[in-house]
Amino acid sequence: MAIINSTVMGKTKGKIGNVVTTVLKGQVIAKSRNYHPANPKTAGQVNSRAQMSNAVMAWQFLSLFLSFISPLRKSTESNYNAFIRLAKNLFSTTIAISRANAAGTLEGNSIGHSNCVEIASIGGSGEESVIGFTTGGLAFIAGYNLRYIIYNPITGVNVVGIHNITSEEWSNQSIVLFAGEADMGCASVYIYNLSEKKCSNILFSYFG
């Protein structure tokens, strides 16, 4: 494989003889053409492809909810690539039948490492959902927000919401979401602060 920096070739993409070129992060990459591509189907490869399919479907369902996860990504990653990297291995090897079901298979899992607070639990029933988090002794700063997603499998309604955290909630390390939001199901959540570009871990719960 070679990186080409040529004003003549520009941003070439395609096949030239036995060379294949493509553009990756603004650079033209050239590599030898494979005339006999293989498509092996070992158990491990089939499982890996199923996990990737689930991850892609889950991203399509969760992308708006995850719009503020940029602190969890590497400098060369998009939010999508960061999600796939962090979440792919959390999925079962069975391809989910829908985007919502794919997201639902993340129940009980979390991704990312907290650089502000840690989401510890999602619970409650009936009229409310209770979000537990750990501040790690950090002082309250106005501007921390809870971002949550809830899903009603009967109506198909998918809601992304923002809750401004109060000093009392910060002190109690607990946030309550009331009906008619909470009665749609438990919320998958994370905490972020746009002014400081901080994002907590992301804790998933049941969607279906």
KOLDREN-451528 format. One line per 2 residues: number of its first residue (from 1); their letters; for each residue x, z, y of N, C-alpha, C. Coordinates in nm, 2 decimals, always signed. Last residue first. Layout:
BEGIN
NUM) A) X:Z:Y:X:Z:Y:X:Z:Y | ...
# end
This chain:
BEGIN
208) GF) -3.74:+2.42:-0.23:-3.86:+2.36:-0.29:-3.96:+2.46:-0.33 | -3.51:+2.54:-0.12:-3.59:+2.45:-0.04:-3.72:+2.41:-0.10
206) YS) -3.34:+2.85:-0.12:-3.43:+2.75:-0.19:-3.51:+2.67:-0.10 | -3.04:+2.84:+0.07:-3.14:+2.91:-0.01:-3.23:+2.80:-0.07
204) FL) -2.70:+2.87:+0.19:-2.81:+2.79:+0.15:-2.91:+2.87:+0.06 | -2.50:+2.94:+0.46:-2.56:+3.00:+0.34:-2.69:+2.92:+0.31
202) IN) -2.20:+2.87:+0.60:-2.33:+2.82:+0.58:-2.39:+2.87:+0.45 | -1.99:+3.08:+0.82:-2.02:+3.01:+0.69:-2.16:+2.96:+0.69
200) SC) -2.01:+3.00:+1.17:-2.00:+3.09:+1.06:-2.00:+3.01:+0.93 | -1.83:+2.86:+1.44:-1.93:+2.84:+1.34:-1.91:+2.93:+1.22
198) KK) -1.75:+2.81:+1.78:-1.74:+2.89:+1.66:-1.85:+2.86:+1.56 | -1.72:+2.72:+2.04:-1.70:+2.63:+1.93:-1.67:+2.71:+1.80
196) ES) -1.79:+2.86:+2.26:-1.66:+2.90:+2.20:-1.63:+2.81:+2.08 | -2.03:+2.74:+2.32:-1.93:+2.77:+2.43:-1.79:+2.80:+2.37
194) LN) -2.17:+2.74:+2.08:-2.12:+2.62:+2.13:-2.01:+2.64:+2.24 | -2.17:+2.92:+1.81:-2.16:+2.95:+1.95:-2.09:+2.82:+2.01
192) YI) -2.37:+2.98:+1.52:-2.27:+2.91:+1.59:-2.28:+2.95:+1.74 | -2.46:+3.06:+1.19:-2.45:+3.10:+1.32:-2.34:+3.03:+1.40
190) YV) -2.69:+2.91:+0.95:-2.55:+2.95:+0.99:-2.56:+2.99:+1.14 | -2.91:+2.89:+0.66:-2.88:+2.92:+0.80:-2.72:+2.92:+0.82
188) SA) -3.22:+2.82:+0.52:-3.08:+2.81:+0.50:-3.02:+2.81:+0.64 | -3.50:+3.03:+0.48:-3.42:+2.94:+0.57:-3.28:+2.94:+0.52
186) CG) -3.78:+3.03:+0.26:-3.66:+3.09:+0.31:-3.58:+2.99:+0.38 | -4.10:+2.91:+0.37:-4.00:+2.92:+0.28:-3.87:+2.98:+0.34
184) MD) -4.30:+2.91:+0.55:-4.27:+2.78:+0.49:-4.16:+2.79:+0.39 | -4.32:+3.15:+0.67:-4.41:+3.13:+0.56:-4.39:+2.99:+0.49
182) AE) -4.14:+3.14:+0.89:-4.09:+3.20:+0.76:-4.18:+3.17:+0.65 | -4.31:+3.02:+1.08:-4.19:+2.96:+1.04:-4.15:+3.01:+0.90
180) GA) -4.55:+3.13:+1.17:-4.55:+3.04:+1.07:-4.42:+2.96:+1.04 | -4.37:+3.43:+1.05:-4.46:+3.32:+1.02:-4.51:+3.27:+1.16
178) FL) -4.04:+3.50:+1.18:-4.17:+3.53:+1.15:-4.25:+3.41:+1.11 | -3.72:+3.61:+1.10:-3.80:+3.49:+1.14:-3.94:+3.51:+1.09
176) VI) -3.49:+3.85:+1.20:-3.62:+3.83:+1.13:-3.68:+3.70:+1.19 | -3.16:+3.95:+1.14:-3.25:+3.87:+1.22:-3.38:+3.84:+1.14
174) SQ) -2.90:+4.19:+1.16:-3.02:+4.14:+1.09:-3.11:+4.06:+1.19 | -2.73:+4.37:+1.28:-2.68:+4.27:+1.18:-2.79:+4.21:+1.10
172) NS) -2.79:+4.54:+1.48:-2.85:+4.57:+1.35:-2.80:+4.47:+1.24 | -2.64:+4.42:+1.68:-2.61:+4.55:+1.64:-2.66:+4.59:+1.51
170) WE) -2.78:+4.17:+1.69:-2.63:+4.18:+1.66:-2.59:+4.31:+1.62 | -3.03:+4.26:+1.77:-3.01:+4.19:+1.64:-2.86:+4.20:+1.60
168) ES) -2.96:+4.35:+2.02:-3.01:+4.44:+1.92:-3.00:+4.38:+1.78 | -2.88:+4.12:+2.15:-2.78:+4.23:+2.13:-2.83:+4.33:+2.03
166) TI) -3.01:+3.83:+1.99:-3.01:+3.93:+2.09:-2.91:+4.04:+2.05 | -2.97:+3.48:+1.94:-2.95:+3.62:+1.89:-2.94:+3.72:+2.00
164) NH) -3.20:+3.23:+1.94:-3.10:+3.30:+2.02:-3.09:+3.44:+1.98 | -3.25:+3.00:+1.70:-3.29:+3.13:+1.74:-3.18:+3.19:+1.82
162) IG) -3.37:+2.68:+1.62:-3.26:+2.76:+1.68:-3.32:+2.89:+1.73 | -3.46:+2.47:+1.33:-3.48:+2.56:+1.45:-3.36:+2.63:+1.50
160) VV) -3.60:+2.21:+1.16:-3.47:+2.26:+1.21:-3.50:+2.34:+1.33 | -3.82:+2.14:+0.90:-3.80:+2.20:+1.04:-3.66:+2.25:+1.06
158) NV) -4.02:+1.93:+0.73:-3.88:+1.98:+0.73:-3.85:+2.02:+0.88 | -4.30:+1.89:+0.53:-4.25:+1.92:+0.67:-4.11:+1.98:+0.65
156) GT) -4.43:+1.85:+0.30:-4.32:+1.77:+0.32:-4.25:+1.79:+0.46 | -4.64:+2.01:+0.22:-4.67:+1.91:+0.33:-4.55:+1.82:+0.35
154) IP) -4.51:+2.13:+0.00:-4.65:+2.08:-0.01:-4.68:+1.98:+0.10 | -4.26:+2.22:+0.07:-4.27:+2.11:-0.03:-4.41:+2.06:-0.05
152) NY) -4.13:+2.28:+0.37:-4.26:+2.30:+0.30:-4.28:+2.19:+0.20 | -3.83:+2.43:+0.48:-3.90:+2.31:+0.42:-4.02:+2.35:+0.34
150) II) -3.60:+2.50:+0.73:-3.70:+2.54:+0.64:-3.78:+2.42:+0.60 | -3.29:+2.59:+0.87:-3.37:+2.48:+0.83:-3.47:+2.54:+0.72
148) YR) -3.14:+2.73:+1.17:-3.20:+2.74:+1.04:-3.28:+2.61:+1.00 | -2.90:+2.89:+1.35:-2.96:+2.76:+1.33:-3.01:+2.77:+1.19
146) LN) -2.86:+3.14:+1.59:-2.89:+3.12:+1.45:-2.95:+2.98:+1.44 | -2.61:+3.17:+1.84:-2.74:+3.13:+1.80:-2.74:+3.12:+1.64
144) YG) -2.45:+3.33:+2.11:-2.46:+3.31:+1.96:-2.60:+3.28:+1.92 | -2.50:+3.39:+2.37:-2.47:+3.25:+2.34:-2.46:+3.23:+2.19
142) AI) -2.33:+3.69:+2.45:-2.45:+3.61:+2.47:-2.41:+3.46:+2.44 | -2.17:+3.87:+2.21:-2.15:+3.77:+2.32:-2.27:+3.69:+2.33
140) FA) -2.08:+4.19:+2.08:-2.18:+4.09:+2.11:-2.14:+4.00:+2.23 | -1.76:+4.22:+1.91:-1.85:+4.26:+2.02:-1.96:+4.15:+2.04
138) LG) -1.70:+4.24:+1.57:-1.69:+4.17:+1.69:-1.80:+4.21:+1.79 | -1.72:+4.36:+1.32:-1.68:+4.45:+1.43:-1.66:+4.37:+1.56
136) GT) -1.83:+4.18:+1.15:-1.68:+4.21:+1.14:-1.63:+4.29:+1.25 | -2.09:+4.12:+1.13:-2.02:+4.08:+1.26:-1.87:+4.10:+1.25
134) TF) -2.28:+3.97:+0.89:-2.18:+4.07:+0.91:-2.10:+4.03:+1.03 | -2.64:+3.94:+0.83:-2.50:+3.89:+0.86:-2.41:+4.00:+0.89
132) GI) -2.95:+3.84:+0.69:-2.85:+3.94:+0.71:-2.71:+3.88:+0.74 | -3.26:+3.75:+0.78:-3.13:+3.70:+0.77:-3.03:+3.81:+0.79
130) VS) -3.58:+3.74:+0.64:-3.48:+3.83:+0.70:-3.34:+3.77:+0.67 | -3.89:+3.61:+0.71:-3.77:+3.59:+0.64:-3.66:+3.67:+0.71
128) EE) -4.24:+3.70:+0.67:-4.11:+3.69:+0.74:-4.00:+3.66:+0.65 | -4.48:+3.71:+0.53:-4.48:+3.68:+0.67:-4.35:+3.67:+0.74
126) GS) -4.36:+3.65:+0.22:-4.48:+3.66:+0.29:-4.47:+3.61:+0.44 | -4.02:+3.79:+0.23:-4.14:+3.73:+0.17:-4.26:+3.73:+0.25
124) GG) -3.66:+3.83:+0.22:-3.80:+3.85:+0.28:-3.90:+3.77:+0.20 | -3.34:+3.67:+0.28:-3.44:+3.73:+0.20:-3.58:+3.74:+0.27
122) IS) -3.01:+3.60:+0.27:-3.14:+3.54:+0.32:-3.25:+3.60:+0.22 | -2.69:+3.73:+0.37:-2.81:+3.72:+0.28:-2.92:+3.65:+0.35
120) AI) -2.46:+3.69:+0.53:-2.45:+3.76:+0.40:-2.57:+3.74:+0.31 | -2.26:+3.50:+0.73:-2.40:+3.51:+0.68:-2.39:+3.57:+0.54
118) EV) -2.02:+3.63:+0.93:-2.05:+3.58:+0.80:-2.20:+3.60:+0.77 | -1.88:+3.51:+1.24:-1.94:+3.61:+1.16:-1.97:+3.55:+1.02
116) CN) -1.64:+3.34:+1.30:-1.71:+3.43:+1.39:-1.77:+3.54:+1.32 | -1.54:+3.19:+1.10:-1.44:+3.23:+1.21:-1.52:+3.29:+1.33
114) SH) -1.58:+3.18:+0.76:-1.63:+3.23:+0.89:-1.52:+3.24:+0.98 | -1.55:+2.88:+0.58:-1.50:+3.02:+0.60:-1.53:+3.06:+0.75
112) GI) -1.77:+2.69:+0.36:-1.70:+2.72:+0.49:-1.65:+2.86:+0.49 | -2.08:+2.75:+0.20:-1.96:+2.67:+0.23:-1.90:+2.72:+0.36
110) SN) -2.27:+2.91:-0.06:-2.23:+2.90:+0.08:-2.11:+2.81:+0.09 | -2.56:+2.93:-0.27:-2.43:+2.90:-0.24:-2.40:+2.90:-0.09
108) GE) -2.83:+2.96:-0.31:-2.74:+3.08:-0.34:-2.60:+3.05:-0.31 | -2.90:+2.62:-0.37:-2.95:+2.76:-0.35:-2.85:+2.87:-0.40
106) LT) -2.84:+2.36:-0.39:-2.74:+2.44:-0.33:-2.78:+2.59:-0.32 | -3.06:+2.23:-0.47:-2.97:+2.27:-0.58:-2.85:+2.35:-0.52
104) GA) -3.19:+2.15:-0.24:-3.23:+2.27:-0.31:-3.14:+2.32:-0.41 | -3.07:+1.90:-0.19:-3.04:+2.01:-0.10:-3.08:+2.15:-0.17
102) AN) -3.21:+1.76:-0.39:-3.06:+1.77:-0.39:-3.01:+1.88:-0.31 | -3.47:+1.78:-0.31:-3.43:+1.85:-0.43:-3.28:+1.86:-0.44
100) AR) -3.45:+1.63:-0.07:-3.49:+1.77:-0.06:-3.45:+1.85:-0.19 | -3.39:+1.38:-0.18:-3.30:+1.44:-0.08:-3.33:+1.59:-0.08
98) SI) -3.46:+1.36:-0.53:-3.49:+1.34:-0.39:-3.39:+1.41:-0.31 | -3.37:+1.41:-0.79:-3.47:+1.30:-0.77:-3.50:+1.27:-0.62
96) AI) -3.02:+1.46:-0.86:-3.15:+1.50:-0.81:-3.24:+1.38:-0.78 | -2.83:+1.41:-1.14:-2.87:+1.35:-1.01:-3.01:+1.40:-0.98
94) TT) -2.64:+1.67:-1.27:-2.76:+1.59:-1.28:-2.81:+1.54:-1.15 | -2.44:+1.85:-1.22:-2.40:+1.71:-1.26:-2.52:+1.62:-1.28
92) SF) -2.49:+2.05:-0.93:-2.50:+2.03:-1.07:-2.46:+1.88:-1.10 | -2.26:+2.12:-0.66:-2.38:+2.05:-0.72:-2.38:+2.05:-0.87
90) LN) -2.03:+2.21:-0.56:-2.14:+2.31:-0.58:-2.26:+2.25:-0.65 | -1.86:+2.01:-0.51:-1.84:+2.08:-0.64:-1.95:+2.19:-0.66
88) KA) -1.94:+1.93:-0.25:-1.95:+1.84:-0.37:-1.95:+1.92:-0.50 | -1.89:+2.08:-0.02:-2.01:+2.11:-0.10:-2.01:+2.03:-0.23
86) LR) -1.66:+2.01:+0.12:-1.68:+2.15:+0.10:-1.79:+2.18:-0.01 | -1.67:+1.73:+0.12:-1.55:+1.80:+0.07:-1.58:+1.94:+0.03
84) IF) -1.92:+1.68:+0.25:-1.89:+1.63:+0.11:-1.77:+1.71:+0.05 | -1.87:+1.80:+0.50:-1.97:+1.85:+0.41:-1.95:+1.81:+0.27
82) AN) -1.66:+1.64:+0.60:-1.64:+1.78:+0.58:-1.74:+1.84:+0.48 | -1.79:+1.39:+0.62:-1.68:+1.41:+0.52:-1.65:+1.55:+0.49
80) YN) -1.98:+1.46:+0.82:-2.03:+1.41:+0.68:-1.91:+1.44:+0.58 | -1.83:+1.52:+1.04:-1.91:+1.62:+0.98:-1.95:+1.59:+0.84
78) SE) -1.51:+1.36:+0.97:-1.64:+1.36:+1.04:-1.71:+1.48:+0.98 | -1.16:+1.45:+1.00:-1.28:+1.44:+0.93:-1.40:+1.42:+1.02
76) TS) -0.91:+1.51:+1.10:-0.94:+1.37:+1.07:-1.07:+1.35:+1.01 | -0.91:+1.79:+1.13:-0.90:+1.71:+1.25:-0.93:+1.56:+1.23
74) KR) -1.17:+1.93:+0.92:-1.03:+1.90:+0.95:-1.03:+1.80:+1.07 | -1.45:+2.14:+1.00:-1.39:+2.02:+0.95:-1.25:+2.01:+0.99
72) LP) -1.57:+2.36:+1.11:-1.54:+2.37:+0.97:-1.46:+2.24:+0.91 | -1.65:+2.29:+1.37:-1.53:+2.38:+1.35:-1.49:+2.40:+1.20
70) SI) -1.88:+2.12:+1.32:-1.75:+2.06:+1.35:-1.63:+2.16:+1.34 | -2.14:+2.18:+1.28:-2.04:+2.24:+1.18:-1.90:+2.19:+1.21
68) FS) -2.37:+2.11:+1.41:-2.28:+2.19:+1.48:-2.17:+2.25:+1.39 | -2.54:+1.97:+1.24:-2.48:+1.90:+1.35:-2.37:+1.98:+1.42
66) LF) -2.69:+2.04:+1.02:-2.55:+2.06:+1.01:-2.47:+2.00:+1.13 | -2.95:+1.95:+1.06:-2.92:+2.10:+1.06:-2.77:+2.13:+1.07
64) LS) -2.91:+1.68:+1.03:-2.94:+1.73:+1.16:-2.92:+1.88:+1.17 | -2.84:+1.67:+0.75:-2.75:+1.62:+0.85:-2.78:+1.68:+0.99
62) LF) -2.99:+1.72:+0.52:-2.94:+1.84:+0.60:-2.86:+1.80:+0.73 | -3.06:+1.49:+0.39:-3.16:+1.58:+0.42:-3.12:+1.69:+0.53
60) QW) -2.81:+1.37:+0.36:-2.92:+1.29:+0.43:-3.03:+1.38:+0.47 | -2.68:+1.56:+0.21:-2.64:+1.54:+0.35:-2.75:+1.47:+0.43
58) AM) -2.81:+1.52:-0.03:-2.83:+1.65:+0.04:-2.79:+1.63:+0.18 | -2.72:+1.27:-0.10:-2.86:+1.29:-0.08:-2.89:+1.42:+0.00
56) VA) -2.44:+1.33:-0.13:-2.49:+1.23:-0.03:-2.63:+1.25:+0.00 | -2.45:+1.51:-0.34:-2.40:+1.55:-0.21:-2.44:+1.46:-0.10
54) NS) -2.55:+1.36:-0.55:-2.63:+1.47:-0.50:-2.58:+1.51:-0.36 | -2.34:+1.17:-0.58:-2.47:+1.13:-0.54:-2.56:+1.24:-0.49
52) MQ) -2.14:+1.35:-0.65:-2.13:+1.28:-0.53:-2.26:+1.23:-0.48 | -2.23:+1.43:-0.90:-2.22:+1.53:-0.80:-2.21:+1.46:-0.66
50) AR) -2.22:+1.18:-1.03:-2.35:+1.25:-1.01:-2.34:+1.35:-0.90 | -1.95:+1.14:-1.04:-2.03:+1.05:-0.96:-2.17:+1.11:-0.94
48) SN) -1.87:+1.35:-1.20:-1.82:+1.35:-1.06:-1.91:+1.26:-0.98 | -1.99:+1.28:-1.44:-2.03:+1.41:-1.37:-1.99:+1.40:-1.23
46) VQ) -1.85:+1.05:-1.50:-2.00:+1.04:-1.48:-2.04:+1.17:-1.41 | -1.59:+1.15:-1.53:-1.62:+1.06:-1.42:-1.77:+1.05:-1.39
44) GA) -1.62:+1.32:-1.75:-1.58:+1.38:-1.62:-1.61:+1.29:-1.51 | -1.69:+1.14:-1.95:-1.79:+1.25:-1.91:-1.75:+1.30:-1.77
42) TK) -1.60:+0.81:-1.85:-1.57:+0.93:-1.92:-1.67:+1.03:-1.88 | -1.61:+0.53:-1.80:-1.73:+0.62:-1.79:-1.70:+0.74:-1.88
40) PN) -1.43:+0.29:-1.60:-1.44:+0.39:-1.71:-1.55:+0.49:-1.69 | -1.40:+0.03:-1.49:-1.51:+0.12:-1.45:-1.53:+0.21:-1.57
38) AP) -1.14:-0.16:-1.34:-1.20:-0.09:-1.45:-1.31:+0.00:-1.40 | -1.05:-0.48:-1.23:-1.09:-0.35:-1.20:-1.16:-0.28:-1.32
36) HY) -0.84:-0.69:-1.24:-0.91:-0.64:-1.35:-0.95:-0.50:-1.33 | -0.71:-0.75:-1.01:-0.78:-0.86:-1.07:-0.86:-0.81:-1.19
34) NR) -0.65:-0.60:-0.72:-0.67:-0.56:-0.86:-0.76:-0.67:-0.92 | -0.41:-0.68:-0.47:-0.54:-0.70:-0.53:-0.55:-0.66:-0.68
32) SK) -0.21:-0.44:-0.29:-0.22:-0.55:-0.39:-0.36:-0.56:-0.45 | -0.30:-0.37:+0.05:-0.26:-0.33:-0.09:-0.28:-0.45:-0.18
30) AI) -0.30:-0.27:+0.39:-0.28:-0.38:+0.29:-0.24:-0.32:+0.16 | -0.48:-0.16:+0.67:-0.41:-0.12:+0.54:-0.41:-0.24:+0.45
28) VQ) -0.47:-0.12:+1.01:-0.49:-0.22:+0.90:-0.41:-0.18:+0.78 | -0.63:+0.16:+1.17:-0.51:+0.09:+1.12:-0.55:-0.01:+1.01
26) GK) -0.86:+0.30:+1.23:-0.80:+0.21:+1.33:-0.68:+0.14:+1.29 | -0.93:+0.42:+0.99:-0.89:+0.50:+1.11:-0.81:+0.42:+1.21
24) LV) -0.87:+0.14:+0.83:-0.89:+0.28:+0.80:-0.83:+0.36:+0.92 | -0.96:-0.18:+0.72:-0.93:-0.10:+0.84:-0.96:+0.05:+0.81
22) TT) -0.79:-0.38:+0.47:-0.91:-0.31:+0.52:-0.86:-0.23:+0.64 | -0.69:-0.63:+0.24:-0.67:-0.55:+0.37:-0.81:-0.49:+0.41
20) VV) -0.53:-0.73:-0.04:-0.66:-0.69:+0.01:-0.63:-0.60:+0.13 | -0.35:-1.01:-0.18:-0.35:-0.89:-0.09:-0.49:-0.86:-0.04
18) NG) -0.33:-1.25:-0.30:-0.33:-1.13:-0.39:-0.32:-1.00:-0.31 | -0.51:-1.41:-0.05:-0.43:-1.43:-0.17:-0.44:-1.31:-0.27
16) IK) -0.67:-1.18:+0.11:-0.58:-1.29:+0.15:-0.48:-1.31:+0.03 | -0.98:-1.03:+0.17:-0.88:-1.07:+0.07:-0.80:-1.19:+0.13
14) GK) -1.05:-0.79:+0.43:-1.09:-0.88:+0.33:-0.97:-0.92:+0.24 | -0.99:-0.76:+0.77:-1.05:-0.70:+0.66:-1.10:-0.80:+0.56
12) TK) -0.78:-0.71:+1.05:-0.82:-0.79:+0.94:-0.89:-0.71:+0.83 | -0.76:-0.66:+1.35:-0.82:-0.57:+1.25:-0.88:-0.65:+1.13
10) GM) -0.47:-0.87:+1.39:-0.58:-0.79:+1.44:-0.63:-0.69:+1.34 | -0.27:-1.04:+1.32:-0.37:-1.02:+1.22:-0.49:-0.94:+1.28
8) VT) -0.13:-1.03:+1.57:-0.17:-1.16:+1.51:-0.29:-1.14:+1.41 | -0.05:-0.78:+1.61:-0.15:-0.84:+1.71:-0.20:-0.97:+1.66
6) SN) -0.01:-0.54:+1.37:+0.01:-0.68:+1.40:-0.09:-0.73:+1.50 | +0.08:-0.32:+1.16:+0.06:-0.31:+1.30:+0.09:-0.45:+1.36
4) II) -0.02:-0.21:+0.84:+0.02:-0.32:+0.92:-0.02:-0.30:+1.07 | +0.09:-0.02:+0.58:+0.01:-0.01:+0.71:+0.07:-0.12:+0.79
2) AM) +0.05:-0.08:+0.23:+0.13:-0.08:+0.35:+0.03:-0.07:+0.47 | +0.08:+0.00:-0.12:+0.00:+0.00:+0.00:+0.09:+0.00:+0.12
# end
